[in-house]
Amino acid sequence: MKIKDIREMTAPERETLLVDLKKEKFNLAIQAKTGQLEKTARVRQVRRDIAKIMTVMTETDAAATVEE
């Protein structure tokens, strides 16, 4: 997922995507522990997507604070 796409989303869309990614991260961790995980690179990708969303959310919160 590209940062540009995340910035174009609305705040509720970002929050929904963040919740979905956190659930996926949890499921991937369970699969990794039980030896069922086939695509190990997906764990890293999900972690980075979560970080991108959190960064954009922090940026928008900071921008809103400065405007007030």
C-alpha positions in Angstrom: 0.0 0.0 0.0 1.3 3.4 -0.9 1.3 6.4 1.4 -0.4 8.4 -1.2 -3.4 6.1 -1.2 -3.6 6.3 2.6 -3.5 10.1 2.6 -6.4 10.1 0.1 -8.6 8.0 2.5 -11.0 9.6 5.0 -10.3 9.2 8.7 -12.9 6.5 9.3 -11.6 4.5 6.3 -8.1 4.7 7.8 -9.3 3.5 11.2 -11.2 0.6 9.6 -8.2 -0.4 7.6 -6.0 -0.2 10.7 -8.3 -2.5 12.7 -8.3 -5.0 9.8 -4.5 -4.9 9.5 -4.1 -5.4 13.2 -6.4 -8.5 13.1 -4.4 -9.8 10.1 -1.2 -9.2 12.0 -2.5 -11.2 14.9 -3.6 -14.1 12.7 -0.3 -14.1 10.9 1.5 -14.3 14.2 -0.6 -17.3 15.2 0.1 -19.0 11.9 3.8 -18.4 12.3 3.8 -19.9 15.8 1.9 -23.0 14.6 4.1 -23.4 11.5 1.2 -22.8 9.0 2.5 -19.5 7.6 3.4 -19.8 4.0 4.2 -16.2 3.0 6.5 -15.0 5.7 7.1 -11.6 3.9 3.4 -10.8 4.5 4.1 -10.2 8.2 6.7 -7.5 7.4 4.4 -5.9 4.8 1.4 -5.7 7.3 3.7 -4.2 10.0 4.8 -1.6 7.6 1.3 -0.8 6.4 0.2 -0.3 10.0 3.1 2.0 10.5 2.2 4.0 7.4 -1.4 4.5 8.6 -0.3 5.5 12.1 2.1 8.0 10.6 -0.6 9.6 8.5 -3.0 9.7 11.4 -0.3 11.4 13.5 0.4 13.9 10.8 -3.3 14.8 10.4 -3.7 15.2 14.1 -0.7 17.4 14.3 -1.9 19.5 11.4 -5.4 19.9 13.1 -3.7 21.0 16.3 -1.6 23.6 14.6 -4.7 25.0 12.8 -6.5 25.6 16.1 
